[in-house]
Amino acid sequence: MATPTEKRGPEDTARVIAKNAVPDVTEALELMRLQGPIEVGDVQGGEGTVLITLRSGDAYEFARWVRMRAPRKETSGRSHG
């Protein structure tokens, strides 16, 4: 990681952006009453990543929450058995 006086490279910048997203993601999950570790991941394709680990039940709850708020589109007919 670059010091404050050194110029950051693209990967350093991507990591900083991902790190800065962690508090917002943490707050959003807390508002949903979901818990799980949130970490900064690797840089992939020039983008920083944020890793969220959810228990399976929480993952289903998160998916339901997103589906209820996402714009409707035609379904693929895929079963979630």
KOLVOKOL-942510 format. One record per residue (C-alpha): y, z, x. Coordinates in steps of 0.25 Angstrom, whole numbers, plus 5000, padded with zeros to 4 digits. Layout:
% residues N
(atom (Y, Z, X)),
...
% end
This chain:
% residues 81
(atom (5000, 5000, 5000)),
(atom (5014, 4997, 5005)),
(atom (5024, 5008, 5009)),
(atom (5037, 5008, 5001)),
(atom (5044, 5000, 5012)),
(atom (5033, 4989, 5014)),
(atom (5032, 4977, 5005)),
(atom (5020, 4978, 4995)),
(atom (5011, 4966, 4994)),
(atom (5006, 4961, 4981)),
(atom (4993, 4970, 4981)),
(atom (5001, 4982, 4983)),
(atom (5011, 4978, 4972)),
(atom (4999, 4976, 4963)),
(atom (4993, 4990, 4966)),
(atom (5006, 4996, 4963)),
(atom (5008, 4989, 4950)),
(atom (4994, 4994, 4946)),
(atom (4997, 5008, 4951)),
(atom (5009, 5008, 4942)),
(atom (5001, 5004, 4930)),
(atom (4992, 5016, 4931)),
(atom (5001, 5026, 4924)),
(atom (5004, 5017, 4912)),
(atom (4989, 5014, 4911)),
(atom (4986, 5029, 4911)),
(atom (4996, 5032, 4901)),
(atom (4991, 5021, 4892)),
(atom (4976, 5026, 4893)),
(atom (4981, 5040, 4890)),
(atom (4988, 5035, 4878)),
(atom (4975, 5029, 4873)),
(atom (4968, 5043, 4877)),
(atom (4959, 5035, 4887)),
(atom (4956, 5041, 4900)),
(atom (4951, 5035, 4913)),
(atom (4955, 5033, 4927)),
(atom (4965, 5022, 4930)),
(atom (4967, 5017, 4944)),
(atom (4973, 5006, 4952)),
(atom (4963, 4995, 4956)),
(atom (4963, 4984, 4965)),
(atom (4973, 4972, 4966)),
(atom (4966, 4960, 4959)),
(atom (4972, 4946, 4958)),
(atom (4985, 4952, 4963)),
(atom (4986, 4962, 4952)),
(atom (4984, 4977, 4953)),
(atom (4973, 4983, 4944)),
(atom (4972, 4996, 4936)),
(atom (4958, 5001, 4933)),
(atom (4955, 5009, 4921)),
(atom (4942, 5016, 4919)),
(atom (4939, 5020, 4904)),
(atom (4927, 5026, 4898)),
(atom (4919, 5016, 4889)),
(atom (4924, 5023, 4876)),
(atom (4938, 5023, 4881)),
(atom (4937, 5008, 4885)),
(atom (4933, 5004, 4871)),
(atom (4944, 5012, 4866)),
(atom (4954, 5005, 4875)),
(atom (4948, 4992, 4871)),
(atom (4950, 4995, 4856)),
(atom (4964, 4999, 4859)),
(atom (4968, 4986, 4866)),
(atom (4961, 4978, 4855)),
(atom (4969, 4984, 4844)),
(atom (4982, 4981, 4851)),
(atom (4979, 4968, 4858)),
(atom (4983, 4955, 4850)),
(atom (4971, 4949, 4842)),
(atom (4964, 4937, 4847)),
(atom (4951, 4931, 4843)),
(atom (4939, 4939, 4848)),
(atom (4928, 4932, 4856)),
(atom (4917, 4938, 4847)),
(atom (4912, 4947, 4859)),
(atom (4904, 4959, 4854)),
(atom (4908, 4972, 4860)),
(atom (4894, 4978, 4856)),
% end
